Amino acid sequence: MAMTYQIASKHNPLGADAPRELVRYSYKAMRWIMGSDVRVEGAEHLPTTPALLACNSTHRFDPLTFRVALLDLGHDAATVSKGKNWHDPATAWFAAVLGALPLVSRGYLITMDFMSVVGRRPEPAEYRALRDHLDGGDSLPAGAPFDQLLRADRAVLGFQLNLGQRSYRAAMLDAYASYQAVFLRQAGEVVRSGRHIHMYPQGTVSSRLSEGRIGAVQVAAALRIPVVPVGICGAATAFRSASNPLPRRGVVTVKLGEPYHLPEGALPPDFRAFDPVHEEANRSVLQRLTGDLMERINALVEPGASWSVDRASDGKQGTHRFA
């Protein structure tokens, strides 16, 4: 049976989904739960104007500790969160209360569309074929399940593909660009309100720092804001489990690095963030800038959470990252 998924693509990141008083008291409750166990180093590096705060991610509840740290410093931010966090009503409500921003990656879009049409998660080889098709235009294998994806006109996360008028690849890339345009508009509203953007460039929870994705530097470039690398240590032992936000009274340390701007001229003046054509044309530069950001984060984390030998994630793999 086909399944339908929705995402809050029109979600208001300024808190319209919940009274602002509820947001404020939610922060107070988080601070009370965490007690005095959140420590901040390098607070002098936090700009008074909006910045992209780029963190490592070692635990599902890292955002709680980081937002508490910001609250203590008199700052606020909107956390960029994966689209899958809007599938469950409880996490969707929590994300809305915190004014989170839903991010739609190519992998998430592929996975959600496949599950909607085929009724199951794509196998690794199927996902790889679809991703290579979207990224580089590689031909798809003949037969099921790919013929279903190429022929069945449908909406993916509310975006109409119109496959009778264009190819699957063109439609999916258009959907990706359209969702990212909504995301950037929302992020722009956050920045204009005077708040920071909080993001995890490695894209998944992992006990060791892993390779970063190119989205974070695109956000910084699009919004013309500085980047602050952040290292979070101790969250894995501060909470009872990966699914239980109650603390064990461990110590979580948030280390803020020096803010910096992306090098002037690194990207062309007409660069459009998350535009598939611009992403492909500037991929090597975006990856280099991302590598520099991840090295700055690596310098702020404890040895046990720094780069592994192969710089790979030990968190969720494959399409489990998206659904």
C-alpha positions in Angstrom: 0.0 0.0 0.0 1.3 3.4 -0.9 2.1 5.8 2.0 1.7 9.6 2.2 4.1 11.9 4.0 3.8 15.5 4.8 6.2 18.2 6.0 5.5 21.6 7.4 6.9 23.4 4.4 4.9 26.5 5.3 5.9 26.3 9.0 6.5 29.7 10.6 9.9 29.7 12.2 9.1 32.7 14.4 6.8 30.7 16.6 3.3 31.3 15.2 2.5 27.6 15.7 2.7 28.2 19.5 2.3 31.3 21.7 5.6 33.0 22.3 5.0 32.7 26.0 4.9 28.9 25.6 8.3 29.0 23.8 9.7 31.2 26.5 8.5 28.9 29.3 9.7 25.8 27.4 13.2 27.3 27.4 12.9 28.0 31.2 11.8 24.4 31.7 14.8 23.1 29.8 17.1 25.2 31.8 15.6 23.9 35.1 15.8 20.3 33.9 19.5 20.6 33.0 20.3 22.4 36.3 23.7 24.0 36.2 25.2 21.2 34.1 25.6 23.2 30.8 28.9 25.0 30.7 30.0 27.4 28.0 33.5 28.2 26.9 34.3 31.0 24.4 31.2 33.0 25.1 33.1 36.1 23.9 33.1 34.6 20.4 29.3 34.7 20.0 28.4 37.6 17.8 25.7 40.1 18.9 24.2 39.9 15.3 22.9 36.7 13.6 25.4 34.0 12.7 25.3 30.4 11.6 26.2 28.3 14.6 27.6 25.0 13.2 27.8 22.2 15.8 28.9 18.6 15.9 26.2 16.1 16.9 26.8 13.3 19.4 23.4 12.8 20.8 19.7 13.2 19.8 19.2 15.8 22.5 22.2 18.0 21.7 19.7 20.8 20.6 18.3 20.9 24.1 21.7 21.6 25.7 22.8 24.0 23.1 19.6 26.1 23.2 19.9 26.2 27.0 23.5 27.5 26.6 22.3 30.2 24.2 19.5 31.1 26.6 22.0 31.6 29.4 23.9 34.0 27.1 20.8 36.0 26.2 20.7 34.6 22.7 18.2 32.6 20.7 18.3 30.6 17.5 16.3 28.5 15.1 17.6 25.0 14.8 17.6 23.4 11.4 16.0 19.9 11.7 15.6 17.0 9.3 12.3 16.7 7.6 11.7 13.3 9.2 11.2 15.1 12.5 7.9 16.4 11.2 6.4 12.9 10.6 5.8 12.1 14.2 3.2 14.4 15.9 5.1 14.6 19.2 8.4 15.6 17.6 6.6 17.8 15.1 5.0 19.7 18.0 8.3 20.0 19.8 10.0 21.3 16.7 7.3 23.8 16.1 7.5 25.1 19.7 11.2 25.6 19.4 10.7 27.4 16.0 12.8 24.8 14.1 13.4 24.9 10.4 12.6 21.8 8.3 15.3 20.9 5.8 14.6 18.8 2.7 17.8 17.1 1.4 18.0 15.2 -1.9 18.3 11.9 0.0 15.2 12.7 2.1 13.2 13.6 -1.0 14.2 10.4 -2.8 13.4 8.2 0.2 10.0 9.8 0.9 8.9 9.7 -2.7 10.0 6.0 -3.1 8.2 5.0 0.1 5.1 6.8 -1.1 5.0 5.1 -4.5 6.5 1.7 -3.8 5.3 1.3 -0.2 8.7 0.3 1.3 12.1 1.7 2.0 14.5 1.6 -1.0 17.2 -1.0 -0.9 20.8 0.4 -0.8 21.4 -0.3 -4.5 18.1 1.2 -5.4 18.8 4.4 -3.5 22.3 4.6 -5.0 20.9 4.4 -8.5 18.3 7.1 -7.8 20.8 9.4 -6.2 23.3 9.0 -9.0 20.5 9.7 -11.5 19.6 12.9 -9.7 23.1 14.1 -9.1 24.8 13.1 -12.4 22.1 12.1 -14.8 23.1 8.4 -14.7 20.6 6.1 -16.4 18.2 4.1 -14.1 18.0 0.3 -14.3 15.0 -1.0 -16.3 12.0 -2.6 -14.7 10.5 -2.4 -11.3 10.5 -0.4 -9.1 12.0 2.3 -11.3 9.3 2.1 -13.9 6.8 3.0 -11.2 8.7 6.1 -10.2 9.1 7.3 -13.8 5.5 6.9 -14.8 3.2 7.5 -11.8 2.3 11.2 -11.7 2.0 12.3 -8.1 2.8 14.9 -5.4 5.9 14.4 -3.2 5.5 16.1 0.2 2.9 18.3 -1.4 4.9 19.2 -4.5 3.3 18.2 -7.8 5.8 16.4 -10.0 3.8 16.6 -13.3 5.7 13.7 -14.9 3.6 13.9 -18.0 5.3 17.2 -18.9 8.9 16.6 -17.7 11.3 13.8 -16.7 11.5 12.3 -13.2 14.9 13.8 -12.7 13.9 17.3 -13.7 10.8 17.1 -11.5 12.6 15.9 -8.4 15.4 18.5 -8.8 12.7 21.2 -9.2 11.0 19.9 -6.0 14.3 20.0 -4.2 15.0 23.6 -5.3 11.5 24.7 -4.4 11.6 23.3 -0.9 15.0 24.8 -0.3 13.7 28.1 -1.5 11.1 27.9 1.2 13.7 26.9 3.8 15.9 29.9 2.8 13.0 32.3 3.0 12.2 31.0 6.5 15.9 31.3 7.5 16.0 34.8 6.2 13.0 35.7 8.4 14.9 34.3 11.4 18.0 36.4 10.7 15.9 39.5 10.2 14.3 38.9 13.6 17.8 39.0 15.1 18.2 35.3 15.9 20.9 32.9 14.9 20.7 29.8 12.7 21.7 26.6 14.5 22.8 23.8 12.2 24.5 20.4 12.3 26.7 20.2 9.1 27.6 16.5 9.5 23.9 15.7 9.0 23.5 12.9 11.4 24.1 11.9 15.1 27.5 10.2 15.5 29.8 9.6 18.5 32.7 10.8 16.3 32.8 13.8 14.0 32.1 12.7 10.5 32.3 14.4 7.1 30.2 17.4 6.6 27.5 18.1 4.1 27.6 21.2 1.8 24.3 22.7 3.1 25.7 24.7 6.0 28.1 26.8 4.0 25.4 27.4 1.4 23.2 28.8 4.1 26.0 31.1 5.3 26.6 32.3 1.8 23.0 32.9 1.0 22.2 34.9 4.2 25.6 36.6 4.2 26.2 35.8 7.9 29.4 34.7 9.7 30.0 31.1 10.8 30.7 30.1 14.4 32.1 26.6 14.8 30.8 24.9 18.0 31.9 21.8 19.8 29.5 20.0 22.1 30.9 17.4 24.5 29.2 15.3 27.2 25.6 15.0 26.0 25.9 11.2 25.4 26.4 10.7 29.2 24.2 13.5 30.4 20.9 12.0 29.3 19.4 8.7 30.4 19.3 7.3 26.9 19.0 8.3 23.2 15.2 8.3 23.6 14.8 9.7 27.2 15.5 13.5 27.6 15.7 13.2 31.4 19.2 14.1 32.5 21.7 12.0 34.6 23.2 15.2 35.9 26.3 14.9 33.8 28.2 17.9 32.5 27.8 19.1 29.0 30.4 21.6 27.7 29.6 23.9 24.7 32.8 25.4 23.2 32.4 28.3 20.8 35.1 29.0 18.3 36.0 32.3 16.7 33.5 33.5 14.1 34.6 33.8 10.5 33.2 34.7 7.1 33.4 32.5 4.0 36.4 33.7 1.9 35.4 36.6 -0.3 35.3 35.5 -4.0 35.3 31.8 -3.1 31.8 31.5 -4.7 30.8 33.5 -7.8 28.7 36.6 -7.2 25.6 35.1 -8.9 25.8 31.8 -6.8 22.3 30.6 -5.8 22.3 28.4 -2.8 20.7 24.9 -3.2 20.1 25.5 -6.9 21.0 22.1 -8.5 22.9 23.7 -11.4 24.9 26.1 -9.1 25.5 23.3 -6.6 27.0 21.1 -9.3 29.1 23.8 -10.9 30.6 24.8 -7.5 30.6 21.5 -5.7 34.4 21.3 -5.3 34.5 24.7 -3.7 31.5 24.0 -1.5 33.2 20.7 -0.3 36.5 22.6 0.4 34.7 25.2 2.4 32.8 22.5 4.3 36.0 20.7 5.0 37.5 23.8 6.5 34.4 24.3 8.7 34.6 20.7 9.9 38.3 21.1 10.8 37.3 24.1 12.9 34.7 22.1 14.7 37.1 19.2 15.2 39.5 21.5 17.1 36.7 22.2 19.6 35.6 18.7 20.5 37.2 16.2 23.0 39.5 13.6 21.5 36.9 10.8 21.9 34.5 12.8 19.7 36.9 14.0 17.1 37.6 12.6 13.7 37.8 8.8 13.4 40.5 7.3 11.2 38.2 7.2 8.2 36.1 10.2 9.2 32.9 8.1 8.8 29.8 8.3 10.9 28.9 5.5 13.3 25.3 6.7 13.4 22.3 5.7 11.2 23.3 4.7 7.7 21.7 4.7 4.3 18.0 5.7 4.1 17.6 5.3 7.9 19.1 8.8 8.1 16.0 10.1 6.3 13.1 8.0 7.6 
